Amino acid sequence: MMIKFLCRRLFRLVPYFFITLLPANLSYAETPVKLLAFGDSLTHGYGLEAGDTFPERLQVALSEAGYNVTVINGGNSGDTSASGRSRLDWALLDEAQVVIVELGANDGLRGLEPSQTRENLSQIIAGFKSSGARVLLTGMQAPRNLGTEYVADFDNIYPELAEEYNVAFYPFFLEGVALDPTLNQADGIHPNRQGVDLIVQNILPYLEPLLEEGKE
């Protein structure tokens, strides 16, 4: 009986013994940070195999870098900024602490009025900020065949909103990927697995400060 009693006591103490040996900065017991990637087909992963989408590749990269983060795919193929705005209330239900806003590519492709795109993105950013989320706005560029005035009006939306709302800003989501046939699918618009990996690599330095900020 005494041996059984001692074994039970030892079994109960073992977890506490190992916990005391763990490094003080190990975050396995912490609640993962929720990171919402909110965008269109570039986020959703149009044409890609499971595991190759931007949110999934970002999840892998952040885990390898030691971040305890859950990346949520809030992309919806075909979305304009207006469509994204209509999904905002749904997106806020995720209660994400960090949000990447990637919208506007379809606005530019359709030649939509830049002032409308600006208003929609403004409301989206304001909505996430009001929830307490830390926002990274990613820029987009208009097709160059739409004229210099349209291009200037559209491209300037993003840096101006980033400054107005004081949010982190990544100038161009497709930096280094756009127009490179080796990094895009056959349509020449949507990145392939290699293109997605380059986007993730490029965006990480802009994203990591927001994750570090949450530790303070």
C-alpha positions in Angstrom: 0.0 0.0 0.0 2.8 2.4 0.9 4.5 1.7 -2.5 1.3 2.5 -4.4 0.8 5.7 -2.4 4.3 6.8 -3.2 3.9 6.0 -6.9 0.8 8.1 -7.1 2.4 11.0 -5.3 5.4 10.8 -7.7 3.2 10.6 -10.7 1.4 13.8 -9.6 4.7 15.6 -9.0 6.4 14.7 -12.3 4.6 17.4 -14.4 5.5 20.1 -11.9 9.1 18.9 -11.9 9.4 19.3 -15.7 7.7 22.7 -15.7 10.3 24.0 -13.3 13.0 22.9 -15.8 11.5 24.8 -18.8 13.0 28.1 -19.8 11.2 31.1 -18.4 10.6 32.6 -21.9 9.0 29.4 -23.4 5.6 30.4 -24.6 4.0 26.9 -25.1 1.4 27.6 -22.5 0.5 31.1 -23.7 -2.6 31.7 -25.8 -1.5 32.0 -29.4 -1.8 35.4 -31.0 -4.6 35.5 -33.6 -3.4 36.9 -36.9 -6.1 37.5 -39.5 -5.0 37.8 -43.2 -8.0 39.8 -44.6 -8.0 40.1 -48.4 -9.0 38.8 -51.8 -7.8 35.9 -53.9 -4.1 36.8 -53.3 -4.7 36.0 -49.7 -7.3 33.3 -50.2 -5.0 31.3 -52.4 -6.7 31.1 -55.8 -5.3 28.3 -57.9 -3.0 27.0 -55.2 -2.8 23.5 -53.5 -3.6 23.1 -49.9 -0.6 24.2 -47.8 0.6 26.7 -50.4 -1.6 29.7 -49.7 -0.3 32.9 -48.2 -1.8 32.4 -44.7 -0.5 28.8 -44.6 3.0 29.7 -45.7 3.0 32.6 -43.3 2.0 30.3 -40.5 4.9 28.0 -41.2 7.4 30.9 -41.4 6.2 32.4 -38.1 6.3 29.1 -36.3 9.8 28.5 -37.6 10.8 31.9 -36.3 9.5 31.0 -32.8 6.2 32.9 -32.8 3.1 31.4 -31.1 0.6 32.6 -33.7 -2.5 31.2 -35.3 -2.9 32.6 -38.8 -6.5 32.8 -40.0 -7.3 32.9 -43.7 -9.8 35.7 -44.2 -9.3 35.9 -47.9 -12.2 35.8 -50.4 -11.5 35.4 -54.1 -13.0 38.1 -56.2 -13.4 40.6 -53.4 -13.1 44.3 -54.1 -12.6 46.8 -51.3 -16.4 47.2 -51.1 -16.8 43.4 -50.7 -14.2 43.4 -48.0 -16.0 46.2 -46.2 -19.3 44.2 -46.3 -17.5 41.3 -44.5 -16.0 43.5 -41.8 -18.5 42.6 -39.1 -17.9 38.9 -39.8 -14.1 39.4 -39.7 -14.3 41.2 -36.3 -15.8 38.1 -34.8 -12.4 36.5 -35.0 -11.1 39.0 -32.4 -7.7 39.0 -34.0 -4.9 40.9 -32.3 -3.0 41.5 -35.6 -4.6 42.0 -39.0 -3.0 42.1 -42.4 -5.3 44.1 -44.8 -4.7 43.1 -48.4 -7.4 44.6 -50.7 -7.8 46.7 -53.8 -6.3 44.6 -56.6 -9.7 43.9 -58.0 -10.7 47.6 -57.7 -7.7 48.5 -59.9 -8.3 45.8 -62.4 -11.9 47.0 -62.8 -10.9 50.6 -63.0 -13.1 51.5 -60.0 -13.2 55.0 -58.7 -10.1 55.5 -56.4 -12.1 57.7 -54.0 -14.5 54.7 -53.4 -11.6 52.4 -52.8 -10.1 54.9 -50.3 -13.4 55.1 -48.4 -13.8 51.4 -48.2 -10.3 50.8 -47.0 -10.6 53.6 -44.5 -13.7 52.0 -42.9 -12.0 48.6 -42.8 -8.9 50.0 -41.1 -10.9 52.0 -38.7 -13.0 49.0 -37.8 -10.1 46.8 -37.0 -8.3 49.5 -35.1 -11.5 50.2 -33.0 -11.4 46.5 -32.0 -7.9 46.9 -30.6 -6.1 45.1 -33.4 -2.7 46.1 -34.7 -3.0 46.6 -38.4 -0.5 46.0 -41.3 -1.8 47.6 -44.5 -0.4 46.2 -47.7 -0.3 48.4 -50.7 -1.4 47.7 -54.2 -0.7 49.3 -57.6 -3.1 50.1 -60.4 -2.6 48.7 -63.9 -0.3 51.1 -65.7 -2.6 51.2 -68.8 -5.3 53.2 -66.9 -3.5 56.5 -67.3 -1.1 58.5 -65.1 -3.8 60.3 -63.2 -5.7 57.2 -62.3 -2.5 55.4 -61.3 -1.3 58.2 -59.1 -4.7 58.6 -57.4 -4.9 54.8 -56.8 -1.4 54.1 -55.7 -1.4 57.0 -53.2 -4.4 55.6 -51.4 -2.3 53.2 -49.4 0.6 55.3 -48.0 -1.8 58.1 -47.2 -4.2 55.9 -45.3 -1.3 54.3 -43.4 -0.2 57.7 -42.3 -3.7 58.9 -41.5 -4.4 55.9 -39.3 -0.9 55.4 -38.0 -0.7 51.7 -39.0 2.2 49.6 -40.3 2.6 49.7 -44.0 4.0 47.3 -46.6 4.2 49.3 -49.8 3.3 46.6 -52.4 2.0 43.2 -51.6 3.3 41.7 -54.9 6.8 43.3 -54.6 9.3 41.2 -56.5 6.5 38.8 -57.7 4.3 40.9 -60.1 5.1 40.4 -63.8 7.6 37.6 -63.1 6.4 34.5 -65.0 8.5 32.2 -62.9 6.7 33.3 -59.7 3.1 33.4 -61.0 0.5 31.0 -62.2 -0.5 30.8 -65.9 -2.8 33.8 -65.6 0.1 36.0 -64.8 -1.8 37.6 -61.9 -1.8 35.1 -59.0 1.4 34.0 -57.4 2.5 30.3 -57.4 4.0 28.6 -54.4 7.4 30.2 -55.0 5.8 33.6 -55.4 3.9 33.2 -52.2 7.1 32.2 -50.3 8.8 35.4 -51.6 5.8 37.5 -50.4 6.1 35.9 -47.0 9.8 36.5 -46.8 9.4 40.2 -47.8 6.5 40.9 -45.5 8.0 39.3 -42.3 10.1 42.3 -41.3 7.1 44.6 -41.4 4.9 42.1 -39.5 7.3 41.0 -36.7 7.3 44.4 -34.9 3.5 44.1 -34.5 3.9 40.7 -33.0 6.7 41.9 -30.7 4.6 44.9 -29.7 2.0 42.5 -28.2 4.6 41.0 -25.9 5.3 44.3 -24.1 
